[in-house]
Amino acid sequence: MDRLKTSYLGLSLKNPLIVGSCSLTNSVEKVKKLESAGAAAVVLKSLFEEQMLYEIRNLQQAGEYYPEAADYLQSYVSGHSVAEYLKLISDLKQSVSIPVIASVNCVSASGWIEHALKMQQAGADAIEVNIYFIPTDKYLVSEKCEALYFDIAAALKKTLGIPLVFKLGNHFTNLSYMVDQLYCRGVHGVVLFNRFYEPDIDTRNMSLVSASVFSSPDDLRYSLRWVSIVSAAVKEIQISASTGIANAQGVIKMLLAGAQTTQVCSALYKKGPALLKTLADGMLQWMEEHHYKSIDEFRGKLNYRNIANPEQYERSQFMKNFSNRE
Ligand SMILES: Cc1cc2nc3c(=O)[nH]c(=O)nc-3n(C[C@H](O)[C@H](O)[C@H](O)COP(=O)(O)O)c2cc1C
């Protein structure tokens, strides 16, 4: 198993398999099971800024509050959610030996900094920032949208001493620029990509519903191209690949594309913690067949910089190969 050893954000990992942020990591019991099943680290379910703001608004609407009460209410709700979260971090640090990465969902650069600092004090090994800004204002220029990410990175970096990771979505005009700018502001790693809640339309009831929350192995391709391009363009930052990783082949592909680690979520919901051993065994078997003794020997071997025809990663149109397809 030593062959699978790797590191991420300066943390030693027994393998590159991290359980991504979701409800599978929201209790000590669950994380203990994941650790014994082979998880190398866990990312906790995000603490949501939006959710806390929503709870505060609900409480305010439910009763009649004097204006002075609003501030108290705000600090009570946020303090309450944060306190539970901090307790989970410190309980986990006493119960498991794998790294515990805390996750915050930010929609602004204010208010969050002190919570992230408390997570560090509670023992979090790193902070993952889960951020996705959906612009609906047609007059808002893209530079301003990007600046939101940069402001959050700069503010957190100024305060935190532990590694900082940004978990991104895949809709950027130039992702390599974004990642490079985050690196320049002191971000140590990026998760490519988050998979967000997406709306769907129920045509019978004419209403909005949730699209499937779980990924399929086919979704791997959305991350693969960008893991390859970004790992070549911004070599200094570490990439944790996420979305669609459901089997050992998926893990190996992401490492070949240049990922430092991989994160698994949907497949664990579907198959349970035992999947982690299947992934590790599959990796070992493939490494044996290809005579690799360590992951470093093949990481990035097929990324944008290292393949003979990198334009294959740039190709986005089907063109003639598929144009005659019936
Ligand atoms: C039920 C569920 C809850 C999730 N909650 C969070 C969350 O709180 N924070 C976050 O950053 N990502 C969250 N995610 C996204 C996952 O961490 C992951 O990035 C995404 O599902 C893609 O990985 P997968 O294909 O392995 O599922 C959640 C995903 C699922 C399915």
The ligand as an ORCA input file, in Angstrom:
! r2SCAN-3c Opt
* xyz 0 1
  C     -25.469     15.233     -1.542
  C     -24.285     16.108     -1.867
  C     -23.929     17.139     -1.003
  C     -22.847     17.971     -1.320
  N     -22.514     18.977     -0.470
  C     -21.426     19.756     -0.740
  C     -21.001     20.773      0.150
  O     -21.588     21.010      1.209
  N     -19.907     21.499     -0.183
  C     -19.196     21.290     -1.345
  O     -18.196     21.972     -1.593
  N     -19.579     20.321     -2.207
  C     -20.663     19.561     -1.941
  N     -21.036     18.575     -2.809
  C     -20.277     18.405     -4.048
  C     -19.266     17.263     -3.883
  O     -18.322     17.536     -2.884
  C     -18.521     16.982     -5.191
  O     -17.673     18.076     -5.505
  C     -19.449     16.744     -6.373
  O     -20.540     15.921     -6.006
  C     -18.692     16.088     -7.523
  O     -18.070     14.906     -7.100
  P     -18.730     13.459     -7.399
  O     -18.871     13.329     -8.861
  O     -17.745     12.482     -6.817
  O     -20.035     13.449     -6.705
  C     -22.115     17.746     -2.506
  C     -22.484     16.693     -3.352
  C     -23.550     15.876     -3.054
  C     -23.906     14.751     -3.979
*
